């Protein structure tokens, strides 16, 4: 790949060598990349694909034209589990291939896998610590988790109970007394959603069931299904909540 790059753009390397005062940090990084040996480049490319692909896909999911509120928690939780399990398949395969090509160095495969893992670990640590230490972000995530209960298409797989409904208090407009009333309606809500498809039109569903589930419809469907809709992609909810 590096050789192909030089064939297509032969002036890159001379340009970097001749312009020492041009973006020193970036220049140093690029020179380091160009001077790296092939094994290191293969390892770094493999770990970049493994880690980057998962996070990039999650980013697109969170920016997509879907009902964001009820899927955001699942997307973030998937990233958490990916970081926790930390199985980098491409990196493992590349490290194994290199190890098999060097039978006289039996420990090279493990060393290369550890090296690649070390490269991505700071990013993983930042992601984990961010949700653990940022109270605002943690509260937003709690709201996302609770918002799943508002979508009738998710109730069948979530099977919420009274404790799960307590999570609705993550929303500032839901009080303790509201939660008691929501719990009282929960059995009817679960029964009404039996057989409900995941891609059901949530707003239309709530309009049809507003008389059967008045408290849920009033305190949950409007705020969570309307306010946390696809048009709200950057999580700027706090100002909007003040009006409720």
KOLTOR-683929 format. One record per residue (C-alpha): residue in three letters; x, y, z; residue number from 0. Coordinates in nm, 2 decimals. Layout:
# residues N
(node 'ALA', (X, Y, Z), NUM),
...
# end
This chain:
# residues 244
(node 'UNK', (0.00, 0.00, 0.00), 0),
(node 'UNK', (0.28, 0.24, 0.09), 1),
(node 'UNK', (0.46, 0.16, -0.24), 2),
(node 'UNK', (0.14, 0.23, -0.43), 3),
(node 'UNK', (0.11, 0.56, -0.25), 4),
(node 'UNK', (0.46, 0.66, -0.36), 5),
(node 'UNK', (0.39, 0.56, -0.72), 6),
(node 'UNK', (0.07, 0.77, -0.74), 7),
(node 'UNK', (0.21, 1.06, -0.55), 8),
(node 'UNK', (0.59, 1.06, -0.58), 9),
(node 'UNK', (0.62, 1.42, -0.45), 10),
(node 'UNK', (0.49, 1.34, -0.10), 11),
(node 'UNK', (0.81, 1.23, 0.06), 12),
(node 'UNK', (1.04, 1.51, -0.09), 13),
(node 'UNK', (0.78, 1.76, 0.02), 14),
(node 'UNK', (0.78, 1.64, 0.38), 15),
(node 'UNK', (1.16, 1.64, 0.39), 16),
(node 'UNK', (1.20, 1.98, 0.24), 17),
(node 'UNK', (0.94, 2.17, 0.45), 18),
(node 'UNK', (1.06, 2.13, 0.81), 19),
(node 'UNK', (0.85, 2.43, 0.94), 20),
(node 'UNK', (0.52, 2.31, 0.80), 21),
(node 'UNK', (0.29, 2.17, 1.07), 22),
(node 'UNK', (0.57, 2.01, 1.26), 23),
(node 'UNK', (0.36, 1.76, 1.46), 24),
(node 'UNK', (0.17, 1.64, 1.15), 25),
(node 'UNK', (0.49, 1.63, 0.95), 26),
(node 'UNK', (0.66, 1.42, 1.21), 27),
(node 'UNK', (0.36, 1.18, 1.23), 28),
(node 'UNK', (0.36, 1.14, 0.85), 29),
(node 'UNK', (0.73, 1.08, 0.83), 30),
(node 'UNK', (0.70, 0.82, 1.10), 31),
(node 'UNK', (0.43, 0.65, 0.90), 32),
(node 'UNK', (0.63, 0.65, 0.58), 33),
(node 'UNK', (0.94, 0.51, 0.76), 34),
(node 'UNK', (0.76, 0.24, 0.95), 35),
(node 'UNK', (0.83, -0.12, 0.86), 36),
(node 'UNK', (0.57, -0.33, 0.68), 37),
(node 'UNK', (0.49, -0.54, 0.98), 38),
(node 'UNK', (0.41, -0.25, 1.20), 39),
(node 'UNK', (0.20, -0.09, 0.93), 40),
(node 'UNK', (-0.01, -0.41, 0.89), 41),
(node 'UNK', (-0.06, -0.43, 1.27), 42),
(node 'UNK', (-0.17, -0.07, 1.30), 43),
(node 'UNK', (-0.40, -0.09, 1.00), 44),
(node 'UNK', (-0.56, -0.41, 1.14), 45),
(node 'UNK', (-0.63, -0.25, 1.48), 46),
(node 'UNK', (-0.75, 0.07, 1.33), 47),
(node 'UNK', (-1.01, -0.12, 1.12), 48),
(node 'UNK', (-1.12, -0.33, 1.41), 49),
(node 'UNK', (-1.17, -0.04, 1.65), 50),
(node 'UNK', (-1.26, 0.23, 1.40), 51),
(node 'UNK', (-1.52, 0.03, 1.21), 52),
(node 'UNK', (-1.73, -0.04, 1.52), 53),
(node 'UNK', (-1.73, 0.32, 1.64), 54),
(node 'UNK', (-1.79, 0.47, 1.29), 55),
(node 'UNK', (-2.09, 0.24, 1.24), 56),
(node 'UNK', (-2.23, 0.35, 1.58), 57),
(node 'UNK', (-2.18, 0.71, 1.48), 58),
(node 'UNK', (-2.38, 0.67, 1.16), 59),
(node 'UNK', (-2.65, 0.49, 1.36), 60),
(node 'UNK', (-2.68, 0.78, 1.59), 61),
(node 'UNK', (-2.70, 1.02, 1.30), 62),
(node 'UNK', (-2.94, 0.82, 1.09), 63),
(node 'UNK', (-3.30, 0.90, 0.99), 64),
(node 'UNK', (-3.47, 0.67, 1.24), 65),
(node 'UNK', (-3.64, 0.69, 1.58), 66),
(node 'UNK', (-3.32, 0.79, 1.76), 67),
(node 'UNK', (-3.44, 0.79, 2.12), 68),
(node 'UNK', (-3.53, 0.43, 2.15), 69),
(node 'UNK', (-3.21, 0.29, 1.99), 70),
(node 'UNK', (-2.94, 0.53, 2.12), 71),
(node 'UNK', (-2.90, 0.34, 2.45), 72),
(node 'UNK', (-2.86, 0.01, 2.27), 73),
(node 'UNK', (-2.60, 0.16, 2.04), 74),
(node 'UNK', (-2.39, 0.30, 2.32), 75),
(node 'UNK', (-2.43, -0.02, 2.52), 76),
(node 'UNK', (-2.31, -0.22, 2.23), 77),
(node 'UNK', (-1.99, 0.00, 2.22), 78),
(node 'UNK', (-1.95, -0.06, 2.60), 79),
(node 'UNK', (-1.96, -0.43, 2.55), 80),
(node 'UNK', (-1.73, -0.41, 2.25), 81),
(node 'UNK', (-1.47, -0.22, 2.46), 82),
(node 'UNK', (-1.52, -0.46, 2.75), 83),
(node 'UNK', (-1.48, -0.78, 2.54), 84),
(node 'UNK', (-1.21, -0.62, 2.32), 85),
(node 'UNK', (-1.19, -0.89, 2.06), 86),
(node 'UNK', (-1.00, -0.75, 1.76), 87),
(node 'UNK', (-1.04, -1.02, 1.49), 88),
(node 'UNK', (-0.84, -0.85, 1.21), 89),
(node 'UNK', (-0.55, -0.78, 1.44), 90),
(node 'UNK', (-0.55, -1.13, 1.57), 91),
(node 'UNK', (-0.55, -1.27, 1.22), 92),
(node 'UNK', (-0.27, -1.04, 1.10), 93),
(node 'UNK', (-0.06, -1.12, 1.41), 94),
(node 'UNK', (-0.12, -1.49, 1.36), 95),
(node 'UNK', (-0.02, -1.47, 0.99), 96),
(node 'UNK', (0.30, -1.29, 1.07), 97),
(node 'UNK', (0.38, -1.54, 1.34), 98),
(node 'UNK', (0.33, -1.83, 1.11), 99),
(node 'UNK', (0.57, -1.67, 0.86), 100),
(node 'UNK', (0.83, -1.64, 1.13), 101),
(node 'UNK', (0.85, -1.99, 1.29), 102),
(node 'UNK', (1.18, -1.92, 1.45), 103),
(node 'UNK', (1.01, -1.64, 1.66), 104),
(node 'UNK', (0.72, -1.83, 1.84), 105),
(node 'UNK', (0.62, -1.54, 2.06), 106),
(node 'UNK', (0.59, -1.28, 1.78), 107),
(node 'UNK', (0.21, -1.32, 1.73), 108),
(node 'UNK', (0.13, -1.25, 2.09), 109),
(node 'UNK', (0.36, -0.96, 2.10), 110),
(node 'UNK', (0.21, -0.80, 1.79), 111),
(node 'UNK', (-0.14, -0.85, 1.92), 112),
(node 'UNK', (-0.05, -0.69, 2.25), 113),
(node 'UNK', (0.12, -0.40, 2.06), 114),
(node 'UNK', (-0.19, -0.34, 1.85), 115),
(node 'UNK', (-0.41, -0.35, 2.16), 116),
(node 'UNK', (-0.19, -0.10, 2.33), 117),
(node 'UNK', (-0.25, 0.14, 2.05), 118),
(node 'UNK', (-0.63, 0.15, 2.08), 119),
(node 'UNK', (-0.65, 0.11, 2.46), 120),
(node 'UNK', (-0.62, 0.49, 2.53), 121),
(node 'UNK', (-0.93, 0.55, 2.31), 122),
(node 'UNK', (-1.12, 0.27, 2.48), 123),
(node 'UNK', (-1.03, 0.41, 2.82), 124),
(node 'UNK', (-1.14, 0.75, 2.73), 125),
(node 'UNK', (-1.48, 0.62, 2.61), 126),
(node 'UNK', (-1.53, 0.42, 2.93), 127),
(node 'UNK', (-1.42, 0.70, 3.17), 128),
(node 'UNK', (-1.63, 0.96, 2.98), 129),
(node 'UNK', (-1.96, 0.79, 3.06), 130),
(node 'UNK', (-1.84, 0.71, 3.42), 131),
(node 'UNK', (-1.74, 1.06, 3.51), 132),
(node 'UNK', (-1.96, 1.30, 3.31), 133),
(node 'UNK', (-2.28, 1.34, 3.51), 134),
(node 'UNK', (-2.46, 1.52, 3.23), 135),
(node 'UNK', (-2.37, 1.25, 2.97), 136),
(node 'UNK', (-2.46, 0.98, 3.22), 137),
(node 'UNK', (-2.80, 1.14, 3.28), 138),
(node 'UNK', (-2.86, 1.17, 2.91), 139),
(node 'UNK', (-2.78, 0.80, 2.87), 140),
(node 'UNK', (-3.02, 0.71, 3.15), 141),
(node 'UNK', (-3.29, 0.90, 2.97), 142),
(node 'UNK', (-3.21, 0.71, 2.65), 143),
(node 'UNK', (-3.24, 0.39, 2.85), 144),
(node 'UNK', (-3.58, 0.49, 2.99), 145),
(node 'UNK', (-3.71, 0.61, 2.66), 146),
(node 'UNK', (-3.70, 0.26, 2.52), 147),
(node 'UNK', (-4.00, 0.18, 2.75), 148),
(node 'UNK', (-4.20, 0.44, 2.56), 149),
(node 'UNK', (-4.19, 0.25, 2.23), 150),
(node 'UNK', (-4.45, -0.02, 2.22), 151),
(node 'UNK', (-4.24, -0.21, 1.97), 152),
(node 'UNK', (-3.97, -0.26, 2.23), 153),
(node 'UNK', (-4.18, -0.38, 2.52), 154),
(node 'UNK', (-4.19, -0.74, 2.41), 155),
(node 'UNK', (-3.81, -0.78, 2.43), 156),
(node 'UNK', (-3.76, -0.55, 2.73), 157),
(node 'UNK', (-4.04, -0.70, 2.95), 158),
(node 'UNK', (-4.03, -0.41, 3.19), 159),
(node 'UNK', (-4.12, -0.44, 3.56), 160),
(node 'UNK', (-4.19, -0.19, 3.83), 161),
(node 'UNK', (-3.82, -0.13, 3.89), 162),
(node 'UNK', (-3.76, -0.05, 3.53), 163),
(node 'UNK', (-4.04, 0.21, 3.53), 164),
(node 'UNK', (-3.84, 0.39, 3.81), 165),
(node 'UNK', (-3.59, 0.48, 3.54), 166),
(node 'UNK', (-3.85, 0.71, 3.40), 167),
(node 'UNK', (-3.75, 0.96, 3.68), 168),
(node 'UNK', (-3.44, 1.03, 3.47), 169),
(node 'UNK', (-3.67, 1.27, 3.28), 170),
(node 'UNK', (-3.72, 1.59, 3.48), 171),
(node 'UNK', (-4.09, 1.61, 3.41), 172),
(node 'UNK', (-4.16, 1.26, 3.56), 173),
(node 'UNK', (-4.23, 1.27, 3.94), 174),
(node 'UNK', (-4.25, 1.00, 4.20), 175),
(node 'UNK', (-4.63, 1.02, 4.20), 176),
(node 'UNK', (-4.62, 0.99, 3.82), 177),
(node 'UNK', (-4.41, 0.67, 3.85), 178),
(node 'UNK', (-4.67, 0.51, 4.08), 179),
(node 'UNK', (-4.94, 0.58, 3.83), 180),
(node 'UNK', (-4.72, 0.45, 3.54), 181),
(node 'UNK', (-4.66, 0.13, 3.73), 182),
(node 'UNK', (-5.03, 0.08, 3.78), 183),
(node 'UNK', (-5.08, 0.10, 3.41), 184),
(node 'UNK', (-4.78, -0.13, 3.33), 185),
(node 'UNK', (-4.98, -0.46, 3.31), 186),
(node 'UNK', (-5.23, -0.31, 3.06), 187),
(node 'UNK', (-4.94, -0.16, 2.86), 188),
(node 'UNK', (-4.76, -0.49, 2.84), 189),
(node 'UNK', (-5.08, -0.67, 2.74), 190),
(node 'UNK', (-5.16, -0.41, 2.48), 191),
(node 'UNK', (-4.82, -0.45, 2.31), 192),
(node 'UNK', (-4.84, -0.82, 2.29), 193),
(node 'UNK', (-4.74, -0.91, 1.93), 194),
(node 'UNK', (-4.65, -0.55, 1.85), 195),
(node 'UNK', (-4.38, -0.52, 1.58), 196),
(node 'UNK', (-4.06, -0.34, 1.64), 197),
(node 'UNK', (-4.12, -0.11, 1.34), 198),
(node 'UNK', (-4.47, 0.00, 1.46), 199),
(node 'UNK', (-4.55, 0.37, 1.43), 200),
(node 'UNK', (-4.52, 0.46, 1.79), 201),
(node 'UNK', (-4.70, 0.79, 1.78), 202),
(node 'UNK', (-5.00, 0.64, 1.59), 203),
(node 'UNK', (-5.00, 0.35, 1.84), 204),
(node 'UNK', (-5.02, 0.59, 2.14), 205),
(node 'UNK', (-5.30, 0.78, 1.97), 206),
(node 'UNK', (-5.50, 0.46, 1.94), 207),
(node 'UNK', (-5.44, 0.36, 2.31), 208),
(node 'UNK', (-5.46, 0.70, 2.48), 209),
(node 'UNK', (-5.79, 0.61, 2.65), 210),
(node 'UNK', (-5.66, 0.28, 2.78), 211),
(node 'UNK', (-5.33, 0.41, 2.91), 212),
(node 'UNK', (-5.40, 0.78, 3.00), 213),
(node 'UNK', (-5.11, 0.84, 3.23), 214),
(node 'UNK', (-4.85, 0.67, 3.01), 215),
(node 'UNK', (-4.99, 0.85, 2.71), 216),
(node 'UNK', (-4.99, 1.18, 2.88), 217),
(node 'UNK', (-4.65, 1.17, 3.06), 218),
(node 'UNK', (-4.45, 0.95, 2.84), 219),
(node 'UNK', (-4.56, 0.93, 2.48), 220),
(node 'UNK', (-4.58, 1.30, 2.41), 221),
(node 'UNK', (-4.25, 1.40, 2.58), 222),
(node 'UNK', (-4.05, 1.09, 2.49), 223),
(node 'UNK', (-4.19, 1.00, 2.15), 224),
(node 'UNK', (-4.22, 1.36, 2.02), 225),
(node 'UNK', (-3.95, 1.55, 2.20), 226),
(node 'UNK', (-3.68, 1.28, 2.16), 227),
(node 'UNK', (-3.75, 1.23, 1.79), 228),
(node 'UNK', (-3.53, 1.19, 1.49), 229),
(node 'UNK', (-3.50, 1.56, 1.45), 230),
(node 'UNK', (-3.30, 1.58, 1.78), 231),
(node 'UNK', (-2.96, 1.44, 1.68), 232),
(node 'UNK', (-2.73, 1.63, 1.91), 233),
(node 'UNK', (-2.90, 1.56, 2.25), 234),
(node 'UNK', (-2.99, 1.94, 2.32), 235),
(node 'UNK', (-3.29, 1.85, 2.53), 236),
(node 'UNK', (-3.25, 2.04, 2.85), 237),
(node 'UNK', (-3.38, 2.37, 2.72), 238),
(node 'UNK', (-3.68, 2.20, 2.57), 239),
(node 'UNK', (-3.76, 2.01, 2.89), 240),
(node 'UNK', (-3.79, 2.34, 3.09), 241),
(node 'UNK', (-4.10, 2.42, 2.88), 242),
(node 'UNK', (-4.27, 2.11, 3.00), 243),
# end
